[in-house]
């Protein structure tokens, strides 16, 4: 992959003192420049026009000059066989662009084509029991055999078992790290990371080379795991922990959450049972429970012989309220995200929840992966 001035500038932006992902995104969006490198040509006064960028940050950006450090990071990654992908690049995961806080840049090792293949995140505790390990292996194998990526975080326990099962079943798998691309963590998973790359998968991170596996990085890493996936399968989790964070992130990102049930009073599975009990996750007993929910994401809406979308007119003969009819008319022949429906009706998504549920129970619409709706 070619390293452009745009990539180089993005790496530099993340090194400017006082800047983080939020400020970089804000500047790129509101400054009016076409290319990231143009930001370094702005005066402090021009930079400060962006709300939230104070005098000190503006001065730090306009006076940044440590381009040698930027080039050293890039060269270090290249020696490891890694490359950079920005949101402007065609291989940047499309699903990841949809989340609230997508990474500005990704450091990647492996097959870039794998980044946009449909996938399921498989997550769970780092200290699973035998049941959890067995289920992680079983379900990851099924997901891989269904032609889906298995996405996870390369941690001990469920993550490692999920990646390994995908590799051993000839499937693709993506490992998202909370450290630099040169700092495989945990160290014991170095050989696993190598196997993932050699078998057509990907090891990736948003953190530059030299970044240690800081505790604060892992919750941030989890938003990428869920954000680039069509759904998240929670295999084994207590009430607290990274897997529950990932499940909540997935819900915020309008991703499907699938959950394996556990015996009562089994502490390591309490989080899973809680997600099912509170309706935050779908209990899964067979692979169909996953693939049925993902059908629209994987195959697209049904089409007729001439390529036009087919949809039912069943709702037209139903006794509907004005709001219910408006929703059906809005969906029409398409598969629309709840946010798109809300925007068309000039309302808020949460105000549509009960009406959409009523239409589902009436058998007039169905909900697909990622909170997309279509007519039955």
Secondary structure as UniProt FT lines:
FT   HELIX           5..13
FT   TURN            14..15
FT   TURN            17..18
FT   HELIX           21..30
FT   HELIX           36..41
FT   HELIX           44..47
FT   TURN            48..49
FT   TURN            51..52
FT   HELIX           55..62
FT   HELIX           67..79
FT   TURN            80..81
FT   STRAND          83..86
FT   TURN            87..88
FT   TURN            90..91
FT   HELIX           94..97
FT   TURN            100..101
FT   STRAND          105..110
FT   HELIX           112..116
FT   STRAND          119..124
FT   HELIX           130..145
FT   TURN            146..147
FT   STRAND          149..152
FT   TURN            156..157
FT   HELIX           158..168
FT   TURN            169..170
FT   STRAND          173..176
FT   TURN            181..182
FT   HELIX           187..189
FT   HELIX           190..198
FT   TURN            199..200
FT   STRAND          202..205
FT   TURN            209..210
FT   HELIX           215..227
FT   STRAND          231..236
FT   HELIX           242..252
FT   TURN            253..254
FT   STRAND          256..259
FT   TURN            264..265
FT   HELIX           267..269
FT   HELIX           270..277
FT   TURN            278..279
FT   STRAND          282..283
FT   HELIX           287..291
FT   TURN            292..294
FT   HELIX           295..299
FT   TURN            305..306
FT   HELIX           314..317
FT   HELIX           322..331
FT   TURN            332..333
FT   STRAND          336..337
FT   HELIX           338..344
FT   TURN            345..346
FT   HELIX           349..352
FT   HELIX           353..361
FT   TURN            362..363
FT   STRAND          365..368
FT   TURN            369..371
FT   STRAND          372..375
//
